[in-house]
């Protein structure tokens, strides 16, 4: 799976959930992880049709989007969503 995280330095929810993102990467090393800054990489971000609510995590399987997580989620919610997809 490829998992993309779109966040920004001004986004409080992005800052709060960043430690979960790092932990997710460490616990699931077989996935490909990509992170984009909403402002600095706006051209790349545009192709994902991201609105104003951050962070956004988009999960792909064979280049097909299979799940989108928008906004701040608890560590448990985020891990449960991603782990359920991998089953």
MDTraj code that builds the backbone (N, CA, C; nanometers):
import mdtraj as md
import numpy as np

residues = "UNK UNK UNK UNK UNK UNK UNK UNK UNK UNK UNK UNK UNK UNK UNK UNK UNK UNK UNK UNK UNK UNK UNK UNK UNK UNK UNK UNK UNK UNK UNK UNK UNK UNK UNK UNK UNK UNK UNK UNK UNK UNK UNK UNK UNK UNK UNK UNK UNK UNK UNK UNK UNK UNK UNK UNK UNK UNK UNK UNK UNK UNK UNK UNK UNK UNK UNK UNK UNK UNK UNK UNK UNK UNK UNK UNK UNK UNK UNK UNK UNK UNK UNK UNK UNK UNK UNK".split()
xyz = np.array([
    [0.0836, -0.1180, 0.0000],
    [0.0000, 0.0000, 0.0000],
    [0.0878, 0.1238, 0.0000],
    [0.0349, 0.2283, -0.0567],
    [0.0994, 0.3585, -0.0537],
    [0.0092, 0.4497, 0.0292],
    [0.0685, 0.5166, 0.1265],
    [-0.0080, 0.6029, 0.2154],
    [0.0509, 0.7442, 0.2079],
    [-0.0350, 0.8382, 0.1698],
    [0.0066, 0.9776, 0.1546],
    [-0.0551, 1.0593, 0.2663],
    [0.0262, 1.1440, 0.3265],
    [-0.0218, 1.2364, 0.4300],
    [-0.0013, 1.3776, 0.3788],
    [-0.1072, 1.4566, 0.3829],
    [-0.1005, 1.5968, 0.3428],
    [-0.1290, 1.6797, 0.4673],
    [-0.0338, 1.7657, 0.5007],
    [-0.0449, 1.8450, 0.6228],
    [0.0199, 1.9809, 0.6009],
    [0.0187, 2.0613, 0.7067],
    [0.0805, 2.1929, 0.6981],
    [0.1340, 2.2339, 0.8347],
    [0.2311, 2.3235, 0.8343],
    [0.2922, 2.3677, 0.9593],
    [0.1975, 2.4530, 1.0433],
    [0.0977, 2.5161, 0.9818],
    [0.0028, 2.6002, 1.0554],
    [-0.1148, 2.5211, 1.1115],
    [-0.1233, 2.3936, 1.0784],
    [-0.2379, 2.3094, 1.1152],
    [-0.2127, 2.2415, 1.2501],
    [-0.2898, 2.2817, 1.3506],
    [-0.2735, 2.2249, 1.4844],
    [-0.2999, 2.0747, 1.4852],
    [-0.4024, 2.0311, 1.4154],
    [-0.4340, 1.8875, 1.4097],
    [-0.3216, 1.8083, 1.3446],
    [-0.2548, 1.8699, 1.2476],
    [-0.1423, 1.8034, 1.1809],
    [-0.0270, 1.7833, 1.2785],
    [-0.0039, 1.8830, 1.3593],
    [0.1041, 1.8756, 1.4584],
    [0.0720, 1.7682, 1.5621],
    [-0.0521, 1.7668, 1.6088],
    [-0.0947, 1.6703, 1.7103],
    [-0.0829, 1.5270, 1.6590],
    [-0.1207, 1.5042, 1.5333],
    [-0.1226, 1.3677, 1.4801],
    [0.0099, 1.3249, 1.4172],
    [0.1069, 1.4127, 1.4103],
    [0.2342, 1.3765, 1.3471],
    [0.3029, 1.2604, 1.4184],
    [0.2968, 1.2582, 1.5514],
    [0.3613, 1.1475, 1.6237],
    [0.2950, 1.0142, 1.5899],
    [0.1635, 1.0144, 1.5630],
    [0.0952, 0.8913, 1.5211],
    [0.1449, 0.8478, 1.3838],
    [0.1664, 0.9443, 1.2960],
    [0.2162, 0.9171, 1.1605],
    [0.3530, 0.8498, 1.1678],
    [0.4416, 0.9055, 1.2502],
    [0.5751, 0.8465, 1.2655],
    [0.5661, 0.7042, 1.3200],
    [0.4808, 0.6851, 1.4158],
    [0.4637, 0.5529, 1.4761],
    [0.4039, 0.4537, 1.3751],
    [0.3104, 0.5004, 1.2962],
    [0.2502, 0.4169, 1.1930],
    [0.3562, 0.3685, 1.0945],
    [0.4437, 0.4588, 1.0528],
    [0.5515, 0.4228, 0.9602],
    [0.6450, 0.3194, 1.0219],
    [0.6753, 0.3342, 1.1488],
    [0.7649, 0.2403, 1.2160],
    [0.7000, 0.1029, 1.2324],
    [0.5702, 0.0997, 1.2609],
    [0.5002, -0.0262, 1.2874],
    [0.4602, -0.1004, 1.1609],
    [0.4570, -0.0307, 1.0467],
    [0.4141, -0.0909, 0.9212],
    [0.5151, -0.0588, 0.8109],
    [0.6366, -0.1079, 0.8220],
    [0.7425, -0.0680, 0.7289],
    [0.7251, -0.1201, 0.5858],
    [0.6318, -0.2109, 0.5627],
    [0.6131, -0.2645, 0.4282],
    [0.5347, -0.1707, 0.3367],
    [0.4717, -0.0701, 0.3939],
    [0.3976, 0.0271, 0.3143],
    [0.4913, 0.1359, 0.2647],
    [0.4502, 0.2037, 0.1584],
    [0.5236, 0.3206, 0.1088],
    [0.4564, 0.4444, 0.1678],
    [0.5357, 0.5324, 0.2272],
    [0.4819, 0.6521, 0.2919],
    [0.5344, 0.7767, 0.2219],
    [0.4420, 0.8693, 0.1950],
    [0.4771, 0.9946, 0.1294],
    [0.4086, 1.1055, 0.2072],
    [0.4794, 1.2160, 0.2241],
    [0.4205, 1.3294, 0.2946],
    [0.4379, 1.4554, 0.2112],
    [0.3282, 1.5314, 0.1990],
    [0.3304, 1.6575, 0.1253],
    [0.2865, 1.7708, 0.2167],
    [0.3510, 1.8857, 0.2007],
    [0.3094, 2.0064, 0.2708],
    [0.2020, 2.0760, 0.1873],
    [0.0909, 2.1054, 0.2481],
    [-0.0245, 2.1645, 0.1812],
    [0.0101, 2.2937, 0.1067],
    [0.0951, 2.3757, 0.1649],
    [0.1302, 2.5048, 0.1050],
    [0.2520, 2.4958, 0.0134],
    [0.3557, 2.4312, 0.0600],
    [0.4809, 2.4285, -0.0157],
    [0.4751, 2.3379, -0.1385],
    [0.3879, 2.2396, -0.1372],
    [0.3764, 2.1468, -0.2505],
    [0.2338, 2.1483, -0.3060],
    [0.1793, 2.2682, -0.3176],
    [0.0388, 2.2847, -0.3569],
    [0.0074, 2.2267, -0.4947],
    [0.1029, 2.2291, -0.5855],
    [0.0786, 2.1729, -0.7190],
    [0.0544, 2.0218, -0.7089],
    [0.1360, 1.9534, -0.6288],
    [0.1165, 1.8094, -0.6080],
    [-0.0119, 1.7813, -0.5312],
    [-0.0395, 1.8625, -0.4317],
    [-0.1567, 1.8439, -0.3471],
    [-0.2857, 1.8621, -0.4276],
    [-0.2860, 1.9541, -0.5221],
    [-0.4050, 1.9814, -0.6035],
    [-0.4594, 1.8576, -0.6726],
    [-0.3723, 1.7712, -0.7173],
    [-0.4184, 1.6531, -0.7914],
    [-0.4950, 1.5547, -0.7031],
    [-0.4861, 1.5716, -0.5714],
    [-0.5571, 1.4832, -0.4792],
    [-0.6902, 1.5420, -0.4322],
    [-0.7278, 1.6588, -0.4839],
    [-0.8559, 1.7225, -0.4490],
    [-0.8764, 1.7341, -0.2982],
    [-0.7787, 1.7938, -0.2328],
    [-0.7832, 1.8122, -0.0880],
    [-0.8519, 1.9451, -0.0578],
    [-0.9444, 1.9437, 0.0330],
    [-1.0130, 2.0661, 0.0739],
    [-0.9328, 2.1419, 0.1783],
    [-1.0030, 2.2096, 0.2674],
    [-0.9381, 2.2929, 0.3687],
    [-0.9158, 2.2220, 0.5012],
    [-0.9688, 2.1023, 0.5180],
    [-0.9552, 2.0310, 0.6442],
    [-0.8337, 1.9403, 0.6363],
    [-0.7430, 1.9616, 0.7296],
    [-0.6188, 1.8844, 0.7360],
    [-0.6078, 1.8178, 0.8722],
    [-0.5260, 1.7164, 0.8852],
    [-0.4508, 1.6475, 0.7819],
    [-0.5416, 1.5574, 0.6989],
    [-0.4896, 1.5178, 0.5842],
    [-0.5579, 1.4226, 0.4975],
    [-0.4619, 1.3067, 0.4738],
    [-0.5111, 1.1878, 0.4959],
    [-0.4339, 1.0674, 0.4677],
    [-0.5089, 0.9910, 0.3596],
    [-0.4384, 0.9621, 0.2517],
    [-0.4989, 0.8912, 0.1392],
    [-0.4247, 0.7595, 0.1220],
    [-0.5010, 0.6519, 0.1163],
    [-0.4429, 0.5183, 0.1062],
    [-0.4710, 0.4624, -0.0330],
    [-0.3646, 0.4161, -0.0963],
    [-0.3736, 0.3609, -0.2312],
    [-0.3325, 0.2146, -0.2303],
    [-0.3981, 0.1391, -0.3153],
    [-0.3586, 0.0019, -0.3416],
    [-0.3491, -0.0117, -0.4929],
    [-0.2302, -0.0406, -0.5422],
    [-0.2069, -0.0470, -0.6870],
    [-0.2522, 0.0806, -0.7586],
    [-0.2136, 0.1943, -0.7045],
    [-0.2439, 0.3265, -0.7606],
    [-0.3928, 0.3606, -0.7625],
    [-0.4747, 0.2872, -0.6909],
    [-0.6171, 0.3175, -0.6807],
    [-0.6465, 0.3606, -0.5374],
    [-0.7102, 0.4778, -0.5235],
    [-0.7450, 0.5245, -0.3896],
    [-0.8497, 0.4327, -0.3296],
    [-0.8190, 0.3822, -0.2093],
    [-0.9139, 0.2923, -0.1439],
    [-0.9704, 0.3502, -0.0147],
    [-0.9061, 0.4531, 0.0403],
    [-0.9555, 0.5136, 0.1641],
    [-0.8967, 0.6528, 0.1795],
    [-0.9768, 0.7426, 0.2365],
    [-0.9325, 0.8793, 0.2636],
    [-0.9740, 0.9126, 0.4068],
    [-0.8783, 0.9566, 0.4860],
    [-0.9039, 0.9966, 0.6244],
    [-0.8825, 1.1474, 0.6307],
    [-0.9869, 1.2201, 0.6673],
    [-0.9807, 1.3658, 0.6675],
    [-0.9988, 1.4174, 0.8100],
    [-0.9089, 1.5056, 0.8502],
    [-0.9188, 1.5668, 0.9819],
    [-0.8476, 1.4872, 1.0894],
    [-0.8493, 1.5440, 1.2067],
    [-0.7793, 1.4829, 1.3199],
    [-0.8541, 1.3594, 1.3687],
    [-0.7819, 1.2517, 1.3823],
    [-0.8340, 1.1267, 1.4361],
    [-0.7444, 1.0852, 1.5520],
    [-0.7998, 1.0095, 1.6434],
    [-0.7182, 0.9580, 1.7522],
    [-0.6224, 0.8535, 1.6962],
    [-0.5219, 0.8228, 1.7722],
    [-0.4252, 0.7206, 1.7312],
    [-0.4975, 0.5880, 1.7058],
    [-0.5869, 0.5504, 1.7953],
    [-0.6599, 0.4247, 1.7805],
    [-0.7436, 0.4251, 1.6531],
    [-0.8172, 0.5335, 1.6278],
    [-0.8991, 0.5408, 1.5059],
    [-0.8131, 0.5245, 1.3809],
    [-0.7032, 0.5998, 1.3768],
    [-0.6168, 0.5965, 1.2593],
    [-0.5574, 0.4572, 1.2384],
    [-0.5043, 0.3976, 1.3437],
    [-0.4442, 0.2650, 1.3321],
    [-0.5498, 0.1603, 1.2955],
    [-0.6687, 0.1697, 1.3553],
    [-0.7752, 0.0730, 1.3245],
    [-0.8148, 0.0798, 1.1777],
    [-0.8282, 0.2018, 1.1250],
    [-0.8659, 0.2182, 0.9841],
    [-0.7606, 0.1581, 0.8942],
    [-0.6353, 0.1938, 0.9157],
    [-0.5285, 0.1479, 0.8277],
    [-0.5042, -0.0024, 0.8422],
    [-0.5085, -0.0518, 0.9637],
    [-0.4875, -0.1961, 0.9837],
    [-0.6020, -0.2791, 0.9261],
    [-0.7243, -0.2256, 0.9289],
    [-0.8367, -0.3015, 0.8723],
    [-0.8248, -0.3138, 0.7201],
    [-0.7622, -0.2168, 0.6568],
    [-0.7438, -0.2213, 0.5127],
    [-0.6399, -0.3282, 0.4755],
    [-0.5386, -0.3401, 0.5587],
    [-0.4318, -0.4352, 0.5303],
    [-0.4704, -0.5807, 0.5507],
    [-0.5875, -0.6050, 0.6081],
    [-0.6286, -0.7439, 0.6367],
    [-0.6788, -0.8132, 0.5135],
])
top = md.Topology()
chain = top.add_chain()
for i, resn in enumerate(residues, 1):
    res = top.add_residue(resn, chain, resSeq=i)
    for name in ("N", "CA", "C"):
        top.add_atom(name, md.element.get_by_symbol(name[0]), res)
traj = md.Trajectory(xyz[None], top)
